[in-house]
């Protein structure tokens, strides 16, 4: 198979795994948001920030152990720091959309809040996908991905790709 085709296939698998975790995280986010809104008197954006923080914890576990399980694990402190940093930026993006709709335009019915919460999640997801794959869950260098197996007739090692 061509190198470009296998790279595209890896990218599609990555997007699918990211989407699976992100989809579950979206359900967690919206579920917690609506529970907090229903059971408390917190303002809409505060309820949303709480829901986003719960989803961030859920998503980290999903990304580290499912979506990006094959990525470099050597710098866990760095990974966590960058994840929190980029997640915080995503939190501001996500809740900024909701804030603008609620306080800028007065769209604050439960349906409108959910629509703009969901829209904010969508915008923030684009940023998160780029930042997580670029900075947080970095791909292993190509040299470390290859494994050397087998031996040549003269006793030297031969390099072969191991799937």
N, C-alpha and C positions, 0 to 999 in steps of 0.2 A: 504494500500500500504506500502511496506517496506520503512524504513527510508532512506536507501542508494539509492533506486530508486527515491524517491522524491528529494533527494539532487542532483542527476544527472539531473533530470528534471529542477530544479532551475538553475543549472549551464548552461544547454543548452539554457534556456530562456535568461540568462544573456549574453551568447556569442552571441545569435541572436540579442538582443537589442544593445549590444556593436557594433556588425557588421553593424547594420542598421545606427547607428549614424556615425560610422567610414566610412562606404561607402559613405554616404552623405558628410562627411567631406573630403573624398578623392576627390570627384567631385569638391567641393569648392576649395580645394588646387590646383588641376590640372588646374581648370578653371582660377583662379586668376594668377597662374604661367604663363599660356599661354597668358593671357591678358597683363600682365606686360611685358613679353618678346616681344609681338607683338607691343605694344604701347610705349615702352621706349627703351633706349639703355643700360639699366642696365645689368651688367654681369649676367650670368646664376645663379650662387649661390645666389647672392643678390636678384634676382627676386624670387628665391625659398624660401629664408628666409621670405620675405614679405608674400608670399602665405601661408607658414606654419603658420605664426603668425595669419593671418586671419582665417585659419582653426582651430587653437587652440581656438580662441574665440567662433567660431561656435560650436565646439565640446563640450566645457564646458557647454554651454546651453543645448545641446542635452543629454549629460551624466547626468547632474544634474536633469533635468526635464523629462527625458524619461528613459534612460538606468538604472540609479541608483536612481530613484525617491523614492524608498522604503528604502534607506539607511539613516544612521544617519545624521541628519542635525544640530546637536547641536553645532558643532565647525566650523562655516562657514569660519572664518579667517584662521584657520588651514587648512581646506579643500582647500581654494583658494591658500594659500601659497604652499602647497604640489603639487597642480595641476600645478601651474606655474613652480615649480622646476622640476617636472618630465616631463612636456611638453618641457621645455628647453633642458633637456637631450635627449628627443625624437627628438627635432629640430636638435641637433648636430648629432645624429645618422643618421637621414634622409638626412640631407644636406651633411654629411660627405661622404656618398655613392656617391652622385651627384658630390661633389668636386673631389673625387678620380677618377671618370670616366672622368670628364671634364678636369681636370688639370694634373692628373696622366697618363691617357691613351690617352688624346686628343680626346675623344669621345664627340663631342659637336654639332652635327647636331640637329635640332629640334626633330627629332624622337629619337635619342640617349638620348638627355636630358630628354625627357618624359619617356623613358624606365627606365633610372636610377633614375629619380625622383620617379617613381612608385615603383621601387625596394627599394629605401630608405624608402618610406612610409611603405612598407611591413615589413621591418626589425624593424623599429621604433614602428610599431603597436604591435608587440610581447612584447616589453619592456613596452609600455604604458598600454596594457591590464593587465599585471602582476602588475605594479606599481599602477595603478588607483584602481584596485579591492582590493589590499592588503593594501595600505596606504592612498589613498585619499578618496574614497567612501567606507568606512568601513561598514561591515554588523553590524546591531544592535545586541547586546548581546542576547542570547537566552531567558534570563529571561525577557527582555523588550519586546520581540516579542509576548510572550504569554499574553493573556488577560484573566482575571478571570470573569466568568459569572455564573449566577444561584446561588441558595441557597439550601443547604441540608435540610432535614426535621427537623433537630435539630436547624436550623437557622444559621449554619456555612456556610461559602462560599465554593463552590467546584470549583476546577480549571478544565476547559475544554478548549481544543484548539478551537480557533475561526479562521476559514479560512480567 
